[in-house]
């Protein structure tokens, strides 16, 4: 997929088409982490800033924010946000030759999820390279465990309605249409777009391999209506979630 063309096409309807992590975060985990790392003497980087949904949290918290995105159309919209301390740069985050002046803090929300998993590793490495020694990164990525949990709940919902597993409409599981090797690697089709999802254990391994030390991994939980049009009233916690990874660059 041509990522630049894809996101340029989506840019005009970004608010309607792209899931809003900030609005849907049930426990408001993200604002707490932004507050934890806020420092008006520090520089921050927003990797894959999109139309600037993180700006209300980053701009007031840091001296300067560098906003990077592959889509010039998204950047054009983001530039209309009312913040004076943001610098914009058009960049492909999966470019292994990407050069960025090191900053104290990096944020990246649901960007590192390409079906070409090698490109995702490059993006993790670019975030690591963009940090000063002792700097922190905060990243949000899709959870594979959450997809499996939601699928299990779907089966339970049908069972409670008297419908056997073999009679559940096949389209309910369309997001599992990747081939077996891709499924094992966490490729799930979201709205027909192959999307990389991560396990908790996998994130620990990947962070270590790219030179980042994990300091916390938490769930950003969402309501069940983010998964089902009409979720059953008995569906409670654990809710669907993305992974939030907090890391530090030691060396």
Secondary structure, 3 states (H helix, E strand, C coil): CCHHHHHHHHHHHHHHHCCCHHHHCCCCHHHHHHHHHCEEEEEEEEECCCCCCCHHHHCCCEEEEEEEECCHHHHHHHCCCCCCCEEEEECCCCCCCCCCCCEEEEEEECCCCCCCHHHHHHHHHHHHHCEEEEEEEEEEEEEHHHHHHHHHHHHHHHHHCCCCHHHCCHHHHHHHCCCHHHHHCCEEEECCEEEECECHHHHHHHHHHHCCEEEEEEEEECCHHHCCCCCCCCCCCCCCEEEEEEEECCC
